[in-house]
């Protein structure tokens, strides 16, 4: 029974990260197991071993609870950091959108000016060629081939 409890507790403590807690559990087990092996102690040694096992289980459960609390804290910190990062990126995006919409007004003005210049050039070239086109049309319309 002593070895079974000893190995059960060691297996249960294998996942505990703290060397101090693991060492405390092992000392409890060793001190209880030497008492339990003493043939003159009888039932008292077994009772001490059971008490040590219960103490070890409490220590293991408190270590697990601490680990869970640390994980929750880390998760909350990560969520906070993500929220801060998200808000910073959103602010930067809104700033870029404001800047680009302001430049779109200048782009619209520039395009309107370019369009007006092109329209003016087309009207000038049409007016210079229109006399030649009209005379050519009159020539073909008035000449009849028989």
Secondary structure as UniProt FT lines:
FT   HELIX           2..13
FT   TURN            14..15
FT   HELIX           19..37
FT   TURN            39..42
FT   HELIX           43..142
//
